[in-house]
């Protein structure tokens, strides 16, 4: 294509100017890639920190809704009917767990019995939030066994795991007995099996774990469970899965996003800020390419005039300048993506003294395809105005200058 040959000659007739122009485009793309990788990496880190020790989807019994009777023509109201004595439970939990396990993206499912109780030692008493769990799935949602600071995590013998702060408050240590009294009024003497330290004060002061077999008679739930917690390989799939499970089971399905609305809002605001910075990078690229091609048009007015005098069409002249913009965008985009990826890999490899990453950068999520397409499109659009200006050059006026 002859227009491509002319465009290439125009670009390389002034190597320094072309190099600076491509470098400017590449710098803008590098910033685009870096910001995208940093924002995505920070989002992944925040989500991982929030959901590392909690469920991504929680299934609970649906709240029963009753209609208030009213006179004909009077609008009725719905009220939630919650029993203060009978525990709400999921009776068909086995089939529900089987349904969940058949879904994609599932890494763990944990049926549980949760409730409140008191631990008593002598005259000392402390309230606890209790989780009854299958001993084989103790670490399914929260890796409690990796957080032990005393004893062991074997719940098969009917022991109890408690936080180290709770143990300190009551003067307990592994192997000691403690009186356990539930909110159902049931008491039992249990043995402290192990102590854990999560680093979260509220958990270390108030949490306790039992086996499901021990929790059932204590909370008067011989068959059902109070909730089912689900862990996903990709936390972002929580909302679709929750919607599906709610429709399929009728249970109340809560994704982690609904339990952490402030974090979700922060992630949305962070993404919007990133897009704004990316937009400024793209605008700077467009301005740089447009200004360079406008200057090129002015410098080559006489050459354009001669081509036009020999019968070259305005469309051909426009194509030459648009192809210049296309080449600048492609070369700058490829160079910027390469430099951006290398920079992200370099920064991702930096670590703190404790071995954790210094910056939460995800090099594989740098938005390289988007950067290439937007840069190339932006460079082409930036060349439209100079191309139209060049196509309108009057041959006689240009030759006389």
Secondary structure, DSSP 8 states (H G I E B T S, - for coil): -HHHHHHHHHHHTTHHHHHHHHHHHHHHHHHHHHHHHHHHHHHHHHHHHHHTTS-SEEEE---EEEE----TTS---EEEE--SSS---BTTHHHHHHHHHTSTTEEEEEEEEEEEEEEEETTEEEEEEEEEE-GGGTTTTS-GGGGEEEE----TTS-EEEEHHHHHHHT--TT-EEEEEETTS-EEEEEEEEEE--S-HHHHHHEEEEEHHHHHHHTT-SS-BSEEEEEESSGGGHHHHHHHHHHHH--EEEEHHHH-HHHHHHHHHHHHHHHHHHHHHHHHHHHHHHHHHHHHHHHTHHHHHHHHHTT--HHHHHHHHHHHHHHHHHHHHHHHHHHHHHHHHHHHT-B-TTSSBSS---GGGS-HHHHHHHHHHHHHHHHHHHHHHHHT--HHHHHH-
